Amino acid sequence: MSINKSYDCTECKESLFGLKYILKETNPYCVKCYDDLFSNNCEVCQKVIGCTSKDLSYKGRHWHSECFLCIKCSQSLVDRPFATKDELLMCVECYSSEYSSKCHSCLKTIMPGSKKMEHKGNSWHKNCFTCNRCQQPIGTRSFIQKDANNYCMPCYEKQFALQCVTCKKPITTVGVNYHDQPWHKECFVCIGCKQQLAGQRFTSRDDFAYCLDCFCNLFAKKCASCTTPISIGGTKYISFEQRQWHTDCFNCKGCSASLVGRGFLTCKDDILCPECVTDF
């Protein structure tokens, strides 16, 4: 503000001689006209925040310093941290008490702006989010929750994880249980060809697991005609005097007619229909 003998107010044209005035873009205004034209209204009392008063602003809104108060406790927010809820001003203490999360461990308020950890709807102070076994902060490391308690991966493996029968390492993801013994999915393989058995049919012999192809090749009965294995698992076959045949292979050696359900005779290693016996 200045005192000038020659100025008139740009708005009301009254002389500013001996009066206080405000320059705005080189134009002089008396205090009244300046307030009417340019001053903001207080968000609380709706009165003009005169040029002689302190104008506190936040996100396009304005307050007298004496009106800049917490909506809950009415304490002044001048030079203090504050928060807003539905455009209402609150001191940090009132906001925290009303709206902030409570720590799942210490049950104290997690103050706005402080670091917190969240998992399945619960919140923790950063230093309260600890492993239930070693009590060290988990932070951003991997963890597993068991019985409402959190465990870092090393502690979980030591305390709870099953050991794979094959590699002896802890099973922390998808595993397979067979004959009450645990395996990693990738460790549960056919003893013959080493392909994974999880999700497909398999069988066992002498406590070893086999895919069906390997089991058939190693242990299944062989067809007396084609010499290939007779698959297990419900495949129909013909058995006679310690020999077996696929039903499709149980044919007369002479005329190749099927002998399934018919009478037949044997001649050394061959089987014959009654009609072809005389030719042999």
C-alpha positions, 0 to 999 in steps of 0.5 A: 500500500502507498500514499500518493497525492495525485492518484484517484481510485480507478473504480470510484474516482475518489481522491486517494490523497492522504489515504491508503490504496492498493495498486493492481496492474499499475491501477490504484484502488481505494481499500473499499473498492479493492475489497469489493472487486478483488478480495475473496469471501471466507468459506466459513463466515462468507464475509470478505477477506479484506486486503488488511486480513490474512487470506488462507487458501487451499484448492481454490477455497479461502478462509480468514485465519481465525476461521481456518479451524478443525471441523471436529475440535475447532482448533486452529489449523494455521501452520499445522498439518491438516486433512480433508474429508468431503471438503471439510477440514480436520486436524490430523488427530481428529481425522485419524481418530475418525477415519484412519485404519487401525493397526491389526497388531498394536491396534493404534491408529495408522496416521495419515502419510505414514507407511502401512502394509495391507493384506486381505482387508487388514492394515499394519504399521510398517514396523508392526508387520512382522514374522510371527516366528522371527519377529523381523519386519516382513516389508515387501518380502514374500510371506505366507499367512497361516492361522491368522499369523504372518510368516516370512518364507524362510520361517514358514518353510522351517516350521510348516512346509512339507519336505519333498520325498525326491529333492528333500526341499520344502514344498511351498507351492503346488504339491502332490501327495501319493501314499501319504508322501509329499512331492513337488509337482515337478518331482513326481515323475515316472521312474522310467521315462521321467515325465511328470505324472501329476494330472495323468493316469499312472500306476505303481510297482514296488513303491515306484510310480510309472506312467501307463506306457512304461508300466505296460512295456516293463510289466504288462503281459505280452500278446502271443501273436503281436508281442506288444504289451496288453494294456492295463486298465480294463483292456479285454484280452484272451488268456489260455495256458499261460498265454495271452492275446489281444482280442483283435489278435486272437485269430486262426493261424490258417484262415485268420478268422476271429476265434473269440467266442468259438472253439479252437485247437492248438498246434504247437504255438499256433491256434486254429479253427476246427476247419483249418486243423486238417491242413496242419 
